[in-house]
Amino acid sequence: MKVLVACEFSGTVRDAFIRGGHDAMSCDLLPTDVPGPHYKGDVMDVIGAGWDLMIAHPPCTHLAVSGSRWFKDKVSEQAIALDFVRLLLNSSIKKIALENPISVISSKIRKPDQIIQPWQFGHGETKATCFWLKDLPKLIPTNIVSGREAKVHKMPPSPDRWKLRSKTYQGIADAMAQQWGNL
């Protein structure tokens, strides 16, 4: 399967699909953190290259409800972010999973098809993650563990906080590759 992982610099999801035998490439405006197939640039440059599946992680800066107190000051930024989400969801790629935290996508575009937690995939943490799906089934939990700590939410301020908060948990990436890569 030919897989595009849009808006991913970490390589976590890309590499999970590669380990599953798929032709996967990440794409982001940033360089990849881990060597591997990566396009540094605008996803719109490569979105029409015959992908079978796209896992998209659009930036949540202007979308996540955790930042709702600033929405009144960034109306145009939020409109641009929502237009980008629509472009991704409406692309010609047959199978799409768009991932974001609890966000205004739910009220401005449509409700998510699924909300998962890291503790359902082997990580004893909470971080509600929404999926808007196109021609894909919901992910089935693979390893429910105890522990419900909000580690990501409690991270102290740092220059890399946004990067650490945006990284996909390995258990979730592996479940995507195993479950959606076998369709």
Summary of the structure (lengths in Angstrom):
residues: 183
radius of gyration: 15.6
end to end distance: 9.1
largest distance: 45.4
contacts: 574
relative contact order: 0.17
helix: 32%
strand: 21%
